[in-house]
Amino acid sequence: MYNSVRLLFGAVILSLLCSCSDGVDVKIEEKTYQTDVGEVRINVPELSCEKEQEFAENINDTYNKEVSAIVNNFLSKPPSEKENYSLEADCEIARNDGRIVSVILEGEAFTGGAHGEKFRITKTIDFLQKKIIVLEDLFADDSWKTVIDNKMKDIAEKGEGDYSELWEMPSTKNLNSSNFYLKDGKLVLYYPPYQLSYYRRGYVEFEFDKEELSGYLSDYAREFL
């Protein structure tokens, strides 16, 4: 059967420890599979926290289910006679301060054709409140959308650098609640390929400093932003 999977190996390639002894430990495990369809290589985060281990394991279970869904979708493609398929994904810990962990899992599946199919899973996790943060949690009300829309429009209209090939104006109306991450004290919003520009452009990102958003943040967000 072309959709059979044989696990070759799983090796921990990276361990990021926060400075707090009771903080969050994030290990990134590389999982490689050889299938009848092609090769699969995915780096998957594994979180642990001495004080909130049950919550950490629930997050890990969520990641495993999401990754399994991606792999199963890849395996459901009929095998190509001309070229091998491949599925690769890497993981970045954008932030880990012992309370807030922001993770980017991004990859691409190639199943023939002009280009592959990119995917990205971002999670920003609050280990103190034991929750996955959504975009709406960060703001006091909906007024932030107007401010963000105006800032993104200004950037897009200038058309400089990474924003020189946008075919559509960005809007918060088209943002998913999970299409963000936190890094270096900034909020990063992103749009997937084809939504604003060509596939080869990849994910279109917009960064915002805390100072730009300070008048709109929720009391909850002010605790960690």
KOLPA-835697 format. One record per residue: residue in three letters; x, y, z of N, C-alpha, C in turn. Coordinates in Angstrom, 1 decimal, decimal comma. Example, Ala and Ser with C-alpha at 12.3 -4.5 7.8 and 13.67 -1.06 7.14 Angstrom:
2
<ALA <13,2 -5,7 7,8> <12,3 -4,5 7,8> <13,2 -3,3 7,8>>
<SER <12,8 -2,2 7,1> <13,7 -1,1 7,1> <12,9 0,0 7,9>>
END
This chain:
225
<MET <0,8 -1,2 0,0> <0,0 0,0 0,0> <0,9 1,2 0,0>>
<TYR <0,5 2,2 -0,9> <1,4 3,4 -0,9> <1,3 4,3 0,3>>
<ASN <0,3 4,1 1,1> <0,1 4,9 2,3> <0,7 4,3 3,6>>
<SER <1,5 3,2 3,4> <2,1 2,6 4,6> <3,3 3,5 5,0>>
<VAL <3,5 3,5 6,3> <4,5 4,4 6,9> <5,4 3,6 7,8>>
<ARG <6,7 3,8 7,6> <7,7 3,1 8,5> <8,5 4,2 9,2>>
<LEU <8,4 4,2 10,5> <9,2 5,2 11,2> <10,6 4,8 11,3>>
<LEU <11,5 5,7 10,7> <12,9 5,4 10,7> <13,6 5,8 12,0>>
<PHE <13,4 7,0 12,4> <14,0 7,4 13,7> <13,4 8,7 14,2>>
<GLY <13,5 8,9 15,4> <13,1 10,2 16,0> <14,2 10,6 16,9>>
<ALA <14,8 11,8 16,7> <15,9 12,2 17,5> <15,7 13,6 18,0>>
<VAL <16,0 13,9 19,2> <15,9 15,2 19,7> <17,1 16,0 19,2>>
<ILE <16,8 17,0 18,4> <17,9 17,8 17,9> <18,1 19,1 18,6>>
<LEU <17,2 19,5 19,4> <17,4 20,8 20,0> <16,6 20,9 21,3>>
<SER <17,2 21,5 22,3> <16,4 21,7 23,6> <16,7 23,1 24,0>>
<LEU <15,6 23,8 24,2> <15,6 25,2 24,6> <15,1 25,3 26,0>>
<LEU <15,9 25,8 26,9> <15,5 25,9 28,3> <15,4 27,3 28,7>>
<CYS <14,3 27,7 29,4> <14,2 29,0 29,9> <15,1 29,2 31,1>>
<SER <15,3 30,4 31,5> <16,2 30,7 32,7> <15,6 30,3 34,0>>
<CYS <14,3 30,2 34,1> <13,6 29,9 35,3> <13,6 28,4 35,6>>
<SER <13,9 28,1 36,8> <14,0 26,6 37,1> <12,6 26,0 37,0>>
<ASP <11,5 26,8 37,2> <10,2 26,2 37,1> <9,5 26,6 35,9>>
<GLY <10,3 27,0 34,8> <9,7 27,5 33,6> <9,3 26,4 32,6>>
<VAL <9,3 26,7 31,4> <8,9 25,7 30,3> <10,1 25,3 29,5>>
<ASP <10,2 24,0 29,4> <11,2 23,3 28,6> <10,6 22,9 27,2>>
<VAL <11,3 23,4 26,1> <10,8 23,0 24,8> <11,8 22,2 24,1>>
<LYS <11,5 21,0 23,8> <12,4 20,2 23,0> <11,8 20,0 21,6>>
<ILE <12,7 20,1 20,6> <12,2 19,9 19,2> <12,7 18,6 18,7>>
<GLU <11,7 17,7 18,4> <12,1 16,4 18,0> <11,9 16,2 16,4>>
<GLU <13,0 15,7 15,8> <12,9 15,5 14,4> <12,4 14,1 14,1>>
<LYS <11,3 14,0 13,4> <10,7 12,7 13,0> <10,8 12,5 11,5>>
<THR <11,4 11,4 11,2> <11,6 11,1 9,7> <10,9 9,8 9,4>>
<TYR <10,2 9,8 8,3> <9,5 8,6 7,9> <9,8 8,3 6,4>>
<GLN <9,9 7,1 6,1> <10,1 6,7 4,7> <8,8 6,0 4,3>>
<THR <8,1 6,6 3,3> <6,8 6,0 2,9> <6,9 5,6 1,4>>
<ASP <5,9 4,9 1,0> <5,8 4,5 -0,4> <5,6 5,7 -1,3>>
<VAL <5,1 6,8 -0,7> <4,9 8,0 -1,5> <6,1 8,9 -1,6>>
<GLY <6,8 9,0 -0,5> <8,0 9,8 -0,5> <8,5 10,0 1,0>>
<GLU <9,5 10,9 1,1> <10,1 11,1 2,5> <9,3 12,2 3,2>>
<VAL <9,2 11,9 4,5> <8,6 12,9 5,5> <9,6 13,2 6,5>>
<ARG <9,8 14,5 6,7> <10,7 15,0 7,8> <10,0 16,2 8,5>>
<ILE <9,7 16,0 9,8> <8,9 17,0 10,5> <9,6 17,2 11,9>>
<ASN <9,9 18,5 12,2> <10,4 18,8 13,5> <9,1 19,2 14,4>>
<VAL <8,9 18,5 15,4> <7,7 18,7 16,2> <8,1 19,2 17,6>>
<PRO <7,5 20,2 18,2> <7,8 20,7 19,5> <7,2 19,8 20,6>>
<GLU <8,0 19,6 21,6> <7,5 18,8 22,8> <7,7 19,7 24,0>>
<LEU <6,6 20,1 24,7> <6,7 21,0 25,8> <6,6 20,3 27,1>>
<SER <7,3 20,8 28,1> <7,2 20,2 29,5> <7,3 21,3 30,5>>
<CYS <6,6 21,2 31,6> <6,6 22,2 32,6> <6,3 21,5 34,0>>
<GLU <7,3 21,6 34,9> <7,1 20,8 36,1> <5,8 21,2 36,9>>
<LYS <5,5 22,4 36,9> <4,3 22,9 37,6> <3,0 22,6 36,8>>
<GLU <3,1 22,6 35,5> <1,9 22,4 34,7> <2,1 21,3 33,6>>
<GLN <2,5 20,2 34,1> <2,8 19,1 33,1> <1,6 18,6 32,4>>
<GLU <0,5 18,5 33,1> <-0,7 18,0 32,4> <-1,1 18,9 31,3>>
<PHE <-1,1 20,2 31,5> <-1,4 21,2 30,5> <-0,4 21,1 29,3>>
<ALA <0,9 20,9 29,6> <1,9 20,8 28,6> <1,6 19,5 27,7>>
<GLU <1,2 18,4 28,4> <0,9 17,2 27,6> <-0,3 17,4 26,8>>
<ASN <-1,2 18,2 27,2> <-2,4 18,4 26,4> <-2,0 19,2 25,1>>
<ILE <-1,1 20,2 25,3> <-0,6 20,9 24,1> <0,2 20,0 23,2>>
<ASN <1,0 19,1 23,7> <1,7 18,1 22,9> <0,8 17,2 22,1>>
<ASP <-0,3 16,8 22,8> <-1,3 15,9 22,1> <-1,9 16,7 20,9>>
<THR <-2,2 18,0 21,1> <-2,8 18,8 20,1> <-1,8 18,9 18,9>>
<TYR <-0,5 19,1 19,2> <0,5 19,1 18,1> <0,5 17,8 17,3>>
<ASN <0,5 16,7 18,1> <0,6 15,4 17,4> <-0,6 15,1 16,5>>
<LYS <-1,8 15,5 17,0> <-3,0 15,4 16,1> <-2,9 16,2 14,9>>
<GLU <-2,4 17,5 15,0> <-2,3 18,3 13,9> <-1,3 17,8 12,9>>
<VAL <-0,2 17,4 13,4> <0,9 16,8 12,5> <0,4 15,6 11,8>>
<SER <-0,3 14,7 12,6> <-0,8 13,5 12,0> <-1,8 13,8 10,8>>
<ALA <-2,6 14,8 11,0> <-3,5 15,2 10,0> <-2,8 15,7 8,7>>
<ILE <-1,7 16,4 8,9> <-0,9 16,9 7,8> <-0,3 15,7 7,0>>
<VAL <0,3 14,8 7,8> <0,9 13,6 7,2> <-0,1 12,7 6,5>>
<ASN <-1,3 12,5 7,1> <-2,3 11,7 6,5> <-2,8 12,3 5,2>>
<ASN <-2,9 13,6 5,2> <-3,3 14,3 3,9> <-2,3 14,1 2,9>>
<PHE <-1,0 14,2 3,2> <0,1 13,9 2,3> <0,1 12,5 1,8>>
<LEU <-0,2 11,6 2,6> <-0,2 10,2 2,2> <-1,4 9,8 1,4>>
<SER <-2,5 10,6 1,4> <-3,7 10,4 0,6> <-3,5 10,7 -0,8>>
<LYS <-2,4 11,4 -1,2> <-2,1 11,7 -2,6> <-1,7 10,5 -3,3>>
<PRO <-2,2 10,3 -4,5> <-1,7 9,2 -5,3> <-0,2 9,3 -5,7>>
<PRO <0,5 8,2 -5,7> <2,0 8,3 -6,0> <2,2 8,8 -7,4>>
<SER <3,3 9,6 -7,6> <3,6 10,1 -8,9> <4,6 9,1 -9,6>>
<GLU <4,4 8,9 -10,9> <5,3 8,0 -11,6> <6,6 8,7 -12,0>>
<LYS <6,6 10,1 -12,0> <7,8 10,8 -12,5> <8,7 11,3 -11,4>>
<GLU <8,1 11,6 -10,2> <8,9 12,3 -9,2> <8,5 11,8 -7,8>>
<ASN <9,4 11,9 -6,9> <9,1 11,5 -5,5> <8,4 12,7 -4,8>>
<TYR <7,5 12,4 -4,0> <6,9 13,4 -3,1> <7,8 13,6 -1,9>>
<SER <7,6 14,8 -1,2> <8,3 15,1 0,0> <7,5 16,0 0,9>>
<LEU <7,7 15,8 2,2> <7,0 16,7 3,1> <8,0 17,0 4,2>>
<GLU <8,3 18,3 4,4> <9,2 18,8 5,3> <8,7 19,9 6,2>>
<ALA <9,0 20,0 7,4> <8,5 21,0 8,3> <9,6 21,3 9,4>>
<ASP <9,8 22,6 9,7> <10,7 23,0 10,7> <10,0 23,8 11,8>>
<CYS <10,6 23,9 12,9> <9,9 24,5 14,1> <10,8 25,6 14,7>>
<GLU <10,3 26,7 15,0> <11,0 27,8 15,6> <10,3 28,2 16,9>>
<ILE <11,1 28,4 18,0> <10,5 28,9 19,2> <10,8 30,4 19,2>>
<ALA <9,7 31,1 18,8> <9,9 32,6 18,7> <10,0 33,3 20,0>>
<ARG <9,4 32,7 21,1> <9,5 33,3 22,4> <9,3 32,2 23,4>>
<ASN <10,1 32,3 24,5> <9,9 31,4 25,7> <10,5 32,1 26,9>>
<ASP <9,6 32,7 27,7> <10,1 33,5 28,8> <9,7 32,8 30,1>>
<GLY <9,3 31,6 30,0> <8,9 30,8 31,2> <7,4 30,8 31,5>>
<ARG <6,7 31,8 30,9> <5,3 31,9 31,0> <4,7 31,8 29,6>>
<ILE <5,1 32,7 28,7> <4,5 32,7 27,3> <5,5 32,0 26,4>>
<VAL <5,0 31,0 25,7> <5,7 30,3 24,7> <5,0 30,5 23,3>>
<SER <5,8 31,0 22,3> <5,2 31,3 21,0> <6,0 30,4 20,0>>
<VAL <5,3 29,5 19,3> <5,9 28,5 18,5> <5,4 28,6 17,0>>
<ILE <6,3 28,5 16,1> <6,0 28,5 14,7> <6,4 27,2 14,1>>
<LEU <5,5 26,4 13,6> <5,7 25,2 12,9> <5,4 25,4 11,4>>
<GLU <6,3 25,3 10,6> <6,1 25,7 9,2> <6,8 24,7 8,2>>
<GLY <6,1 24,4 7,1> <6,6 23,4 6,2> <6,0 23,5 4,8>>
<GLU <6,4 22,5 4,0> <5,9 22,5 2,6> <5,8 21,0 2,2>>
<ALA <4,7 20,7 1,6> <4,5 19,4 1,0> <4,6 19,5 -0,5>>
<PHE <5,4 18,7 -1,1> <5,5 18,7 -2,6> <4,9 17,4 -3,2>>
<THR <3,9 17,5 -4,0> <3,2 16,4 -4,6> <3,1 16,5 -6,1>>
<GLY <4,1 17,1 -6,7> <4,1 17,3 -8,1> <3,5 18,7 -8,4>>
<GLY <3,6 19,1 -9,7> <3,1 20,4 -10,1> <4,2 21,5 -10,1>>
<ALA <3,7 22,7 -10,3> <4,6 23,8 -10,4> <5,3 24,2 -9,1>>
<HIS <4,6 23,9 -8,0> <5,2 24,2 -6,6> <4,6 23,4 -5,6>>
<GLY <5,1 23,4 -4,4> <4,5 22,7 -3,3> <3,3 23,3 -2,6>>
<GLU <3,0 22,9 -1,5> <1,9 23,4 -0,7> <2,4 23,8 0,7>>
<LYS <2,5 25,1 1,0> <3,0 25,5 2,3> <2,0 25,4 3,4>>
<PHE <2,4 25,2 4,6> <1,5 25,2 5,7> <2,3 25,8 6,9>>
<ARG <1,5 26,4 7,8> <2,1 27,0 9,0> <1,1 26,8 10,2>>
<ILE <1,6 26,4 11,3> <0,8 26,3 12,5> <1,5 27,2 13,6>>
<THR <0,8 28,2 14,1> <1,4 29,1 15,1> <0,5 28,9 16,4>>
<LYS <1,2 28,8 17,5> <0,5 28,8 18,8> <1,3 29,7 19,8>>
<THR <0,6 30,5 20,5> <1,1 31,3 21,6> <0,4 30,8 22,8>>
<ILE <1,2 30,3 23,7> <0,7 29,6 24,9> <1,0 30,3 26,2>>
<ASP <0,0 30,4 27,0> <0,2 31,0 28,4> <0,2 29,9 29,4>>
<PHE <1,3 29,6 30,0> <1,4 28,5 31,0> <0,9 29,0 32,3>>
<LEU <0,8 30,3 32,6> <0,3 30,7 33,9> <-1,3 30,6 33,9>>
<GLN <-1,9 31,0 32,8> <-3,4 30,9 32,7> <-3,8 29,6 32,1>>
<LYS <-2,9 28,8 31,6> <-3,1 27,5 31,0> <-4,1 27,6 29,8>>
<LYS <-3,7 28,4 28,8> <-4,6 28,6 27,7> <-3,7 28,9 26,4>>
<ILE <-4,3 28,6 25,3> <-3,7 29,0 24,0> <-4,3 30,4 23,7>>
<ILE <-3,5 31,4 23,5> <-3,9 32,7 23,3> <-4,4 32,9 21,9>>
<VAL <-5,5 33,6 21,7> <-6,0 34,0 20,4> <-5,8 35,5 20,2>>
<LEU <-5,9 35,9 19,0> <-5,6 37,3 18,7> <-6,5 38,3 19,5>>
<GLU <-7,8 37,9 19,7> <-8,7 38,8 20,4> <-8,4 38,9 21,8>>
<ASP <-7,7 38,0 22,4> <-7,3 38,1 23,8> <-6,4 39,3 24,1>>
<LEU <-5,7 39,7 23,1> <-4,6 40,8 23,2> <-5,2 42,2 23,3>>
<PHE <-6,5 42,4 22,9> <-7,0 43,7 22,8> <-8,2 43,9 23,6>>
<ALA <-8,4 45,2 24,1> <-9,5 45,5 24,9> <-10,9 45,5 24,2>>
<ASP <-10,9 45,9 23,0> <-12,1 45,9 22,1> <-11,7 45,8 20,7>>
<ASP <-12,7 46,0 19,8> <-12,4 45,9 18,3> <-11,7 47,1 17,7>>
<SER <-11,5 48,2 18,5> <-10,9 49,4 17,9> <-9,5 49,1 17,3>>
<TRP <-8,8 48,1 17,8> <-7,5 47,8 17,3> <-7,5 47,5 15,8>>
<LYS <-8,6 46,9 15,3> <-8,6 46,5 13,9> <-8,5 47,7 13,0>>
<THR <-9,1 48,8 13,3> <-9,0 50,0 12,5> <-7,5 50,5 12,5>>
<VAL <-6,9 50,6 13,6> <-5,5 51,0 13,7> <-4,6 50,1 12,9>>
<ILE <-4,7 48,8 13,1> <-3,9 47,8 12,4> <-4,2 47,9 10,9>>
<ASP <-5,4 48,0 10,5> <-5,7 48,1 9,1> <-5,1 49,3 8,5>>
<ASN <-5,1 50,5 9,1> <-4,5 51,7 8,6> <-3,0 51,5 8,5>>
<LYS <-2,4 50,9 9,5> <-0,9 50,8 9,5> <-0,5 49,8 8,4>>
<MET <-1,2 48,7 8,2> <-0,9 47,8 7,2> <-1,1 48,4 5,8>>
<LYS <-2,1 49,2 5,6> <-2,4 49,8 4,4> <-1,3 50,8 4,0>>
<ASP <-0,8 51,6 5,0> <0,3 52,5 4,7> <1,5 51,7 4,3>>
<ILE <1,8 50,6 4,9> <3,0 49,8 4,5> <2,8 49,2 3,1>>
<ALA <1,6 48,7 2,8> <1,4 48,1 1,5> <1,4 49,1 0,4>>
<GLU <0,9 50,3 0,7> <0,9 51,4 -0,4> <2,3 51,9 -0,7>>
<LYS <3,2 51,9 0,3> <4,5 52,3 0,0> <5,2 51,3 -0,9>>
<GLY <4,8 50,0 -0,8> <5,3 49,0 -1,7> <6,8 48,7 -1,7>>
<GLU <7,4 48,9 -0,5> <8,9 48,7 -0,4> <9,2 47,3 0,1>>
<GLY <10,4 46,9 -0,4> <11,0 45,6 0,1> <10,0 44,4 0,0>>
<ASP <9,7 43,8 1,1> <8,9 42,6 1,1> <7,4 42,9 0,6>>
<TYR <7,1 44,1 0,5> <5,7 44,5 0,2> <5,5 45,1 -1,2>>
<SER <6,5 44,8 -2,0> <6,5 45,4 -3,4> <5,6 44,6 -4,4>>
<GLU <5,1 43,4 -4,0> <4,4 42,6 -5,0> <3,0 42,2 -4,4>>
<LEU <2,4 43,0 -3,6> <1,1 42,7 -3,1> <0,0 43,0 -4,1>>
<TRP <-0,9 42,1 -4,3> <-2,0 42,3 -5,2> <-3,3 42,7 -4,5>>
<GLU <-3,3 42,6 -3,2> <-4,5 42,9 -2,4> <-4,1 43,6 -1,1>>
<MET <-4,9 44,6 -0,7> <-4,6 45,3 0,5> <-4,9 44,3 1,7>>
<PRO <-4,0 44,3 2,7> <-4,3 43,5 3,9> <-5,4 44,0 4,7>>
<SER <-6,1 43,2 5,4> <-7,2 43,6 6,2> <-7,4 42,6 7,4>>
<THR <-7,7 43,1 8,6> <-7,9 42,3 9,7> <-9,1 41,4 9,5>>
<LYS <-10,0 41,7 8,6> <-11,2 40,9 8,3> <-10,7 39,5 7,8>>
<ASN <-9,6 39,5 7,2> <-9,1 38,2 6,6> <-8,1 37,5 7,5>>
<LEU <-8,0 37,9 8,7> <-7,0 37,3 9,7> <-7,7 36,2 10,5>>
<ASN <-7,1 35,1 10,5> <-7,6 34,1 11,5> <-7,1 34,4 12,9>>
<SER <-7,8 34,0 13,9> <-7,5 34,3 15,3> <-6,1 33,7 15,7>>
<SER <-5,6 32,8 15,0> <-4,3 32,2 15,3> <-3,2 32,6 14,4>>
<ASN <-3,5 33,5 13,5> <-2,4 33,9 12,5> <-1,6 35,0 13,1>>
<PHE <-0,9 34,7 14,1> <0,1 35,6 14,8> <1,1 34,9 15,6>>
<TYR <2,1 35,6 16,0> <3,1 35,0 17,0> <3,8 36,2 17,7>>
<LEU <4,4 36,0 18,8> <5,1 37,0 19,5> <6,6 36,7 19,4>>
<LYS <7,4 37,8 19,1> <8,8 37,6 19,0> <9,5 39,0 19,2>>
<ASP <10,6 38,9 20,0> <11,4 40,1 20,3> <10,6 41,3 20,7>>
<GLY <9,6 41,1 21,6> <8,7 42,2 22,1> <7,7 42,7 21,0>>
<LYS <7,6 42,0 19,9> <6,7 42,5 18,9> <5,5 41,5 18,6>>
<LEU <4,4 42,0 18,1> <3,3 41,2 17,6> <3,5 41,1 16,1>>
<VAL <3,5 39,8 15,6> <3,7 39,6 14,2> <2,4 39,0 13,7>>
<LEU <1,7 39,7 12,7> <0,6 39,1 12,0> <1,0 38,6 10,7>>
<TYR <0,3 37,6 10,2> <0,8 37,1 8,9> <-0,4 36,6 8,1>>
<TYR <-0,2 36,6 6,7> <-1,2 36,1 5,8> <-0,5 35,0 5,0>>
<PRO <-1,2 33,9 4,6> <-0,7 32,8 3,9> <-0,4 33,1 2,5>>
<PRO <0,4 32,3 1,8> <0,7 32,4 0,4> <-0,6 32,5 -0,4>>
<TYR <-0,6 33,3 -1,5> <-1,7 33,5 -2,4> <-2,8 34,5 -1,9>>
<GLN <-2,8 34,7 -0,6> <-3,9 35,6 -0,1> <-3,6 37,1 -0,4>>
<LEU <-2,3 37,5 -0,4> <-2,0 38,9 -0,7> <-1,0 38,9 -1,9>>
<SER <-0,3 37,8 -2,2> <0,7 37,9 -3,2> <1,0 36,5 -3,8>>
<TYR <2,0 36,4 -4,6> <2,3 35,2 -5,3> <2,8 34,1 -4,3>>
<TYR <2,7 32,9 -4,7> <3,1 31,8 -3,9> <4,5 31,9 -3,5>>
<ARG <5,4 32,2 -4,4> <6,8 32,3 -4,1> <7,2 33,3 -3,1>>
<ARG <6,3 34,3 -2,9> <6,5 35,3 -1,9> <6,4 34,7 -0,5>>
<GLY <5,6 33,6 -0,4> <5,5 33,0 0,9> <4,5 33,8 1,9>>
<TYR <4,8 33,7 3,1> <3,9 34,3 4,1> <4,2 35,8 4,2>>
<VAL <3,2 36,6 4,1> <3,4 38,1 4,3> <3,2 38,5 5,7>>
<GLU <4,2 39,1 6,3> <4,1 39,4 7,7> <4,2 40,9 8,0>>
<PHE <3,5 41,3 9,1> <3,5 42,7 9,5> <3,8 42,7 11,0>>
<GLU <4,8 43,5 11,4> <5,3 43,5 12,8> <4,8 44,8 13,4>>
<PHE <4,5 44,7 14,7> <4,0 45,9 15,5> <4,6 45,9 16,8>>
<ASP <5,2 47,0 17,2> <5,8 47,2 18,5> <4,7 47,4 19,6>>
<LYS <5,1 47,1 20,8> <4,1 47,3 21,9> <3,7 48,8 21,9>>
<GLU <4,6 49,7 21,7> <4,2 51,1 21,7> <3,2 51,5 20,7>>
<GLU <3,2 50,8 19,6> <2,1 51,1 18,6> <0,8 50,7 19,0>>
<LEU <0,7 49,7 19,9> <-0,5 49,1 20,3> <-1,0 49,4 21,7>>
<SER <-0,2 50,1 22,4> <-0,4 50,3 23,8> <-1,7 50,8 24,2>>
<GLY <-2,3 51,7 23,4> <-3,6 52,2 23,7> <-4,8 51,3 23,5>>
<TYR <-4,5 50,1 22,9> <-5,6 49,2 22,6> <-5,4 47,8 23,2>>
<LEU <-4,4 47,6 23,9> <-4,1 46,3 24,5> <-5,1 46,0 25,7>>
<SER <-5,4 44,8 25,9> <-6,2 44,4 27,0> <-5,4 44,4 28,3>>
<ASP <-6,0 44,4 29,4> <-5,2 44,3 30,7> <-4,5 43,0 30,8>>
<TYR <-5,1 42,0 30,2> <-4,4 40,7 30,2> <-3,1 40,7 29,4>>
<ALA <-3,2 41,3 28,2> <-2,0 41,4 27,3> <-0,9 42,3 27,9>>
<ARG <-1,2 43,3 28,7> <-0,2 44,1 29,3> <0,6 43,4 30,4>>
<GLU <0,2 42,3 30,8> <0,9 41,5 31,7> <2,2 40,9 31,1>>
<PHE <2,2 40,7 29,8> <3,4 40,0 29,2> <3,9 40,7 27,9>>
<LEU <3,2 41,7 27,4> <3,7 42,4 26,2> <4,5 43,6 26,6>>
END
